[in-house]
Amino acid sequence: MVFYSFLFIALQWLENDPSATLRRKDCIDGFLGSIDKHDGSNVFVDWVRNNDIKLVSSNTPLFFS
């Protein structure tokens, strides 16, 4: 629990970063939770493409460009 508290504090700057996209998800898997139920698009995939992300780690909540 201490690690998650530290991680939360360390990443608070992302909340106001113009390149960050905050998304509430309705399932435990963020990738699947980013799929739009109406048209099948995925806001995570769109975010990666729009921000020219080069490396994405799917095992952690951290994404690097």
C-alpha positions as CSV (number, residue, x, y, z in Angstrom):
1,M,0.0,0.0,0.0
2,V,2.9,2.4,0.7
3,F,4.2,1.9,-2.9
4,Y,0.8,2.9,-4.3
5,S,0.6,6.0,-2.1
6,F,4.1,7.1,-3.2
7,L,3.2,6.4,-6.8
8,F,0.0,8.4,-6.6
9,I,1.9,11.4,-5.1
10,A,4.8,11.1,-7.6
11,L,2.4,11.1,-10.6
12,Q,0.0,13.9,-9.5
13,W,1.7,16.3,-11.9
14,L,0.2,14.3,-14.8
15,E,-3.3,15.5,-13.9
16,N,-2.6,18.9,-15.4
17,D,-0.2,17.9,-18.2
18,P,-1.6,18.9,-21.6
19,S,-0.5,15.6,-23.1
20,A,-2.2,13.5,-20.4
21,T,-5.7,12.1,-20.9
22,L,-7.5,11.1,-17.8
23,R,-10.1,8.4,-18.3
24,R,-12.4,6.7,-15.8
25,K,-12.7,3.1,-16.7
26,D,-15.6,0.7,-15.9
27,C,-13.5,-2.4,-16.0
28,I,-10.2,-3.6,-14.5
29,D,-8.5,-3.7,-17.9
30,G,-7.8,-0.2,-19.1
31,F,-7.4,-1.1,-22.7
32,L,-10.7,-2.9,-22.9
33,G,-12.3,-0.2,-20.8
34,S,-11.3,2.3,-23.4
35,I,-13.3,0.8,-26.1
36,D,-16.4,2.9,-27.0
37,K,-19.5,0.7,-26.8
38,H,-21.2,2.5,-29.7
39,D,-18.6,2.7,-32.5
40,G,-15.8,0.3,-31.3
41,S,-13.1,3.0,-31.3
42,N,-10.5,2.9,-28.5
43,V,-9.5,6.2,-26.9
44,F,-6.3,4.7,-25.6
45,V,-5.2,3.7,-29.2
46,D,-6.3,7.2,-30.4
47,W,-4.2,8.8,-27.6
48,V,-1.1,6.8,-28.5
49,R,-1.5,7.7,-32.2
50,N,-2.2,11.4,-31.5
51,N,0.8,11.8,-29.2
52,D,3.2,9.8,-31.2
53,I,4.0,7.4,-28.3
54,K,6.9,5.1,-29.0
55,L,6.8,2.7,-26.0
56,V,3.8,1.5,-24.0
57,S,4.0,-0.8,-21.1
58,S,0.8,-2.8,-20.7
59,N,1.8,-4.3,-17.4
60,T,1.9,-1.1,-15.4
61,P,-0.2,2.1,-15.3
62,L,2.9,4.0,-16.7
63,F,3.2,4.9,-20.4
64,F,6.3,6.5,-21.9
65,S,7.0,8.5,-25.0
